[in-house]
Amino acid sequence: MKRSYWTLIGALLFGVCALSFILALVGVNLTILKFLNSIGSFGSITIRIVGMFLGIIIMYLSKADLSND
């Protein structure tokens, strides 16, 4: 896949998880991530935070020049 697709995937992952995390603090849940509520409070928050970090890592790796040339 091209780098721009990976950047888009990372940005979407970060955005959805960040929005879900902020809304969960208020008591509102996104419909697309409703299955996280069945895990429990701690597990749900942990998965949302890990998703945000993974989104940032994917965006960073898609933009980084990893060649040794």
Legacy VTK file of the C-alpha trace (Angstrom):
# vtk DataFile Version 3.0
C-alpha trace
ASCII
DATASET POLYDATA
POINTS 69 float
0.000 0.000 0.000
1.091 3.516 -0.575
2.260 5.742 2.229
-0.718 8.056 1.966
-3.103 5.172 2.649
-1.207 4.229 5.795
-1.279 7.857 6.911
-5.041 7.949 6.387
-5.504 4.689 8.317
-3.388 6.005 11.194
-5.222 9.317 11.281
-8.616 7.608 11.275
-7.558 5.183 14.003
-6.242 8.005 16.156
-9.261 10.220 15.507
-11.878 7.574 16.249
-10.107 6.366 19.390
-9.492 9.897 20.673
-13.096 10.914 20.050
-14.321 7.730 21.680
-12.059 8.302 24.685
-13.259 11.884 25.167
-16.915 10.915 24.777
-16.485 7.993 27.200
-15.278 10.449 29.842
-18.585 12.288 29.499
-20.647 9.105 29.444
-21.512 8.966 25.740
-20.419 6.074 23.502
-19.905 5.797 19.768
-22.150 3.213 18.125
-19.267 1.756 16.126
-17.322 0.956 19.323
-20.233 -0.222 21.471
-18.679 -3.682 21.797
-15.954 -2.152 23.995
-18.498 -1.580 26.757
-18.865 -5.331 27.265
-15.170 -5.621 28.183
-15.457 -3.387 31.200
-14.367 0.087 32.115
-10.628 -0.504 32.529
-10.301 -2.701 29.450
-12.316 -0.304 27.341
-10.223 2.719 28.307
-7.016 0.731 27.792
-8.018 -0.337 24.283
-8.937 3.240 23.367
-5.586 4.576 24.590
-3.665 1.803 22.817
-5.606 2.608 19.632
-4.583 6.251 19.871
-0.919 5.313 20.277
-1.113 2.824 17.409
-2.617 5.507 15.185
0.243 7.874 15.993
2.828 5.131 15.412
1.292 4.187 12.052
1.296 7.832 10.951
4.903 8.294 12.066
6.124 5.158 10.306
4.297 6.056 7.119
6.004 9.440 7.020
9.458 8.351 8.179
12.191 7.564 5.695
13.393 4.157 6.848
15.837 3.483 4.035
19.521 3.279 4.866
20.672 4.850 1.603
LINES 1 70
69 0 1 2 3 4 5 6 7 8 9 10 11 12 13 14 15 16 17 18 19 20 21 22 23 24 25 26 27 28 29 30 31 32 33 34 35 36 37 38 39 40 41 42 43 44 45 46 47 48 49 50 51 52 53 54 55 56 57 58 59 60 61 62 63 64 65 66 67 68
